[in-house]
Amino acid sequence: MLVSNHVSYMDPVTLCSLVACVAIAKQEVASWPVIGETLRTLGVMMVAREDAHSGARVLRQTMRMLASGLPVLAFPEGTTSPGDRILPLRRGLFGAARIVDVPVVPVAIRYDAPTMAWIGNASFVPHYLRNSLRHTTKVGVNFGDPIGPDASPTAEGLARLARERLIVLLDELGGTEANRPGESLTDPMR
C-alpha cells in the first residue's frame, strides 16, 4: 500500500505515472466533467468521506486489491495541504494493511510552485486553468522504505510510523515541516 501526503489533484496522476496502482479518491471527483468518468474507467475507488458505509466499502475493496497483489495508493491525511507539513493520518487504511499483511510504503510529494496546492475553497476550473498556463512544473517524489505491517501492533501505531517517515521524506524534498511540538501524530477520531 502506498501512502502519500496530499497537495493537489495532480498527486494521483503523478504517482500513478510512476507506479502501477489503483488510487482512492473522494466521491465528489466522480461528478467532475470528463475526469470523473475517466477515473471510474481506470478503476479508481471513490469514497464519500463523511459516510461510514462508503468508507467501509472502500476499505473492503482496498483489502481485496491488496490481497490480489495490486498496489493501492491512498492519501490518509484525508484532505490537501500546502505541502509544507504532514497532517495527522486516518488509521483505517493502516488497519487494512495489517489485516491483509502487506507493507506500507510512504511517499512524499512536493511541487516547486506553491500555487499547485489545491486547498481551502478554491474552485477547480480557475485553479486548473491558472496552473495549466505554467510552462513547467517540477515535482519531487520521495519513496520511503516499506514499513512491515507488523512494525506496530495497532493500526494507529502503523499510521504514526508512516507519518514520522513522511515527515523525514518531505524534509528531504525541501519541505518545511512545521508540526508543533506535542502535536498528535494521528487523529484518534479517524
N, C-alpha and C positions, 0 to 999 in steps of 0.2 A: 504494500500500500504506500503510495506517495502522498505525503502531506506537505503542503506549501503555505507560506504566507500569501495574503491576497491583497493585491494593489489595484487591479484593473480587470475588465472583461477580456483583456488580451492575455492574461495569465494562462488560462487553459489552452488557448491557441498556441502560445509559445511552448508550453511544457509538452503538449501532445505532439508537437512537431519534433521533439527530441526523444520521446519515449512512447512506444505504442501502449496506450492505456485507455480506459474509459473514465470520463470525468463525471463528477456530480455538480449540478448547477441548481440555482434557485428556480422555483417553478415559474416565476414571472418571465424568465427568459423564453419560455415556451411560446409566449404570446407575441414576441418581437417579430415584426415582418421579416421574412426570408431567413433570418438567423434561427428562429425557433424551430421551423420545420427542418432546417439543415441539421441542427443539433439532435433532434429526435431521430432523424435518419441515421446519424452517426452512433446512436445508442447512448447518448448522454442521459444519465439518470437525473430526473427532475424531482426536487423536494420542496414542498411547501413548508417553509421554515417554522411557522407557528402552529403547524398541525402535527400532533404526536403520531397519528396514524400514518401520515405521509413519511415522517421520519423513520418509523419502524419498517415501513415497506421498503424504503431505500436502504436501510441497514441490512435487511434480508437479501435484497438484490446484490448489495456490496459483498456480502459473505458468499453468495453463490458465485459471483465473478472471481473473487479471490481464491475460492476453493478450486475453481477450474483453471487457475494459473494466470488469469488475466489481471494485470495491474490496474488498480483503481486510483484515480487522482482526486484528492479531496482538499478542501480549504477549511480546516476545522476552526479557524477564527470566526467563521460564520458571517463575516462581512469584510468589506475592503477597508484599508487604512492608507495613509500617505506613504507607507513603505519604510518608515523610519523606526518602527518598533514591531514587536510580535505581540499581538493581543492574546488574552487567555484563550486556550483551546477547548473546544467542546470535546467531551470524553467519549461519546458514543462510538465513533469510528475506531477508537483505540480498543474498545471492548470487542468490536468485530474482529480486529486483527488478532487479539488474544484467543478468541473462540476458534477462529479458522487456523491459528498457529502460523501466521505469516509475519515477516518482518515489516517494520515501518521505516520508510526512507524519507528523512526530512529534506526538503528542497526550498532554498531561499531564492527569491526573485526580486530584482531591483532594476528600475529604469533610470536612464540618465536624465530624463526630464520629469520634474515633479508634476507637470500637467498630465502625465499619463495616469496618475491616481484618479480613480473614479469614486469619489467619496461624497458623503452628505446627500443632498437632494439634487445633485447635478443631473440634468436631463441627458439622456443617452445621445440623441442626434446632435445637439450642439457640441457636446464633448467629443464625439466621434469625428465630426467634421473638423473641429479645431486641431485635433491630433493627426488626422489624416493629411493635413496640409504640411506636416513636418517632412522635410526631405529624408531624414533618417532618425531613427530612434534606436539607441543602443540599450540592450538589456543584458544584465548579468544574471546567470543562473548558477547556483552552487548546490551540488548534490552532496549530502552527508552520507556517512557510513550507515548501513542498515542497523536498526535497533531491533533486537530479537524480541518476540512477543513475551518472552519470559524474563525480560530485563526488569520488570516490576510485577508484583503480584496483583496489581489493580489497573484498571483502565485509566483511572485518574493519574496514577504514578507513571504510566507509559506516556500519557499526554504531557505530563510535567517534563519527562526526559526529552521528548520530542521538541517541546518549546525551548528548553535550555540549548539544545543543539541548533535549533533555528536561529536563536539569538546570536550564537557564535558564527553561523554561516552567513547571516545578514551582515554582521560586523565585518567579515572578511570581504564582502562586496562593497564596503564603504558605507554601510548603514550607520545611522547614529542612534543606536538603541537607547531609548530614553525611559526604560522601565524604572519606576520609582522603587527605592529600597522597601522591602516588605510587601510589594505588590503580589497578589496571588498569581501563581503560575498556571493555574487552571481555574475555570469558572465552575464552582461546585454546583451551580444551578443548571448546568447543561449536561 
